Amino acid sequence: MTSRSVGRSHGIDGDYLGQVYKDHLSGYEHWDQKAHAKEWILTAKNMGRHLSIDESMYCGRLYTFVSNKDAHGGQGTVIAIIAGVKAATVLRWLLEIPEEERRGVLDVSMDFSDSMKLIAQTAFPNARISLDRFHVFQDLNRYFMKAFSGVRDKVLVAIKHEKAAYDRKVERCAKNRKAYRVRHPKRYKGRKRGRKAKWRKKDFKPSTMKNGESKMDFLRRSFYTLRTCPDKWSDEQWERMDILFDEFPELKEAFDLKEEFRKLYWSKRDKEEYKDSLPAMEERNALKETVRENLHVWFDHVKKSKSPGMKTFMRTIKEREEDLLNYYETFVTNASAESLSSGIKGFRAELHGISNLPLFFYRVRKIYG
């Protein structure tokens, strides 16, 4: 240390201090999982009864994170960090956890990933699989925005046709003026040629909405409002949406189906009712069956509609119907996994990036494992 710091008047060399921390102070050199940390890390002692599965990208590779909800984002949260998202790859290492502990898992929350479902079914055979509400609504909004994109594309085509018709009119008027000049010299019967022009070339202006905005501008300014819950709309936003839905009824149909699903799956009333305490299991089962009935009614409404995006979303929900309804038995979400991912990314930002991935995962394990 002395030889490195001699003559330095600005304090300790940061690179040298980091090397000392890595080699001597952190315990990283004696870590038993150092050799395979880039591929997989297991902390079986952190197993709990309520788990989450999520994925994040580090250094250009996707990693599957299995975490324990009961640790609430603190020590004991991280159970496994495994490179890759393929079921066979992840299961290869998850099955190293003792079978008795794996069978004790009651529920696992995740997104729509089929590989994650296969991982959960194989590694935790007694667990209920629950789809995360946030990801369900995220998927719903994505398919609704396909309807919005369809309307926008239709408007772009219409504007293109309007512009072509306008250009033809400009060309036709130019030909008429040229023919008139040929027929009439500059002075005709002692008078100056021609009459006042009835039409002059102007910049092209596309058709507008009722409030005077062009259709593309109106759609662009309505994008945020369409993604916001109508309960939060202002009076001005309601007026804009009335104009939008009058002009594009297919968008209103898709929006109404989106809102119908949102209200039957999780409403503001439910949020207030179950904010402080969860219902008993009998009440949960009754609520689950009520939502199932309403969901089937919604399926019928979607089948009668002309919205391809909502029909695609309906097929996705039908395939995972039981996983979606399991939410009313467990009342768990993937929020803890998202919080863990956010915390790790915040830690990465503090380090200004990752120069040594195994060391980074070692420090993550020290904080969350």
BELKAJO-V819330 format. One record per backbone hydrogen bond with DSSP energy under -1.0 kcal/mol. CO is the residue of the C=O (numbers start at 0). NH is the residue of the N-H. If there is no record, write none. Layout:
# BELKAJO-V819330
{{CO & NH} {CO & NH}}
This chain:
# BELKAJO-V819330
{{0 & 4} {1 & 5} {4 & 7} {12 & 16} {13 & 17} {14 & 18} {15 & 19} {16 & 20} {17 & 21} {18 & 22} {19 & 23} {19 & 24} {20 & 25} {27 & 30} {30 & 33} {33 & 36} {35 & 38} {35 & 39} {38 & 82} {40 & 80} {42 & 45} {43 & 46} {48 & 105} {48 & 106} {49 & 68} {50 & 108} {51 & 66} {53 & 64} {55 & 62} {57 & 60} {60 & 57} {61 & 83} {62 & 55} {63 & 81} {64 & 53} {65 & 78} {65 & 79} {66 & 51} {68 & 71} {70 & 73} {73 & 76} {76 & 67} {78 & 42} {79 & 65} {80 & 40} {81 & 63} {85 & 89} {86 & 90} {87 & 91} {89 & 93} {90 & 94} {92 & 95} {93 & 96} {97 & 101} {98 & 102} {101 & 104} {105 & 127} {106 & 50} {107 & 129} {108 & 52} {109 & 131} {112 & 116} {113 & 117} {114 & 118} {115 & 119} {116 & 120} {117 & 121} {118 & 122} {119 & 123} {123 & 126} {127 & 107} {129 & 109} {131 & 135} {132 & 136} {133 & 137} {134 & 138} {135 & 139} {136 & 140} {137 & 141} {138 & 142} {139 & 143} {140 & 144} {143 & 147} {144 & 148} {145 & 149} {146 & 150} {147 & 151} {148 & 152} {149 & 153} {150 & 154} {151 & 155} {152 & 156} {153 & 157} {154 & 158} {155 & 159} {156 & 160} {157 & 161} {158 & 162} {159 & 163} {160 & 164} {161 & 165} {162 & 166} {163 & 167} {164 & 168} {165 & 169} {166 & 170} {167 & 171} {168 & 172} {169 & 173} {170 & 174} {171 & 175} {172 & 176} {173 & 177} {174 & 178} {175 & 179} {176 & 180} {177 & 181} {178 & 182} {179 & 183} {185 & 192} {187 & 190} {190 & 187} {206 & 214} {208 & 211} {212 & 208} {213 & 217} {214 & 218} {215 & 219} {216 & 220} {221 & 225} {224 & 227} {228 & 231} {229 & 232} {233 & 237} {234 & 238} {235 & 239} {236 & 240} {237 & 241} {238 & 242} {239 & 243} {240 & 244} {241 & 245} {242 & 246} {243 & 247} {247 & 251} {248 & 252} {249 & 253} {250 & 254} {251 & 255} {252 & 256} {253 & 257} {254 & 258} {255 & 259} {256 & 260} {257 & 261} {258 & 262} {259 & 263} {260 & 264} {261 & 265} {266 & 270} {267 & 271} {268 & 272} {269 & 273} {279 & 283} {280 & 284} {281 & 285} {282 & 286} {283 & 287} {284 & 288} {285 & 289} {286 & 290} {287 & 291} {288 & 292} {289 & 293} {290 & 294} {291 & 295} {292 & 296} {293 & 297} {294 & 298} {295 & 299} {296 & 300} {297 & 301} {298 & 302} {299 & 303} {306 & 310} {307 & 311} {308 & 312} {309 & 313} {310 & 314} {311 & 315} {312 & 316} {313 & 317} {314 & 318} {315 & 319} {317 & 320} {319 & 323} {320 & 324} {321 & 325} {322 & 130} {323 & 326} {324 & 327} {325 & 328} {325 & 329} {326 & 330} {333 & 337} {334 & 338} {335 & 339} {336 & 340} {337 & 341} {338 & 342} {339 & 343} {340 & 344} {341 & 345} {342 & 346} {343 & 347} {344 & 348} {345 & 349} {346 & 350} {347 & 352} {348 & 351} {355 & 359} {356 & 360} {357 & 361} {358 & 362} {359 & 363} {360 & 364} {361 & 365} {362 & 366} {363 & 367} {364 & 368} {367 & 76} {367 & 77}}
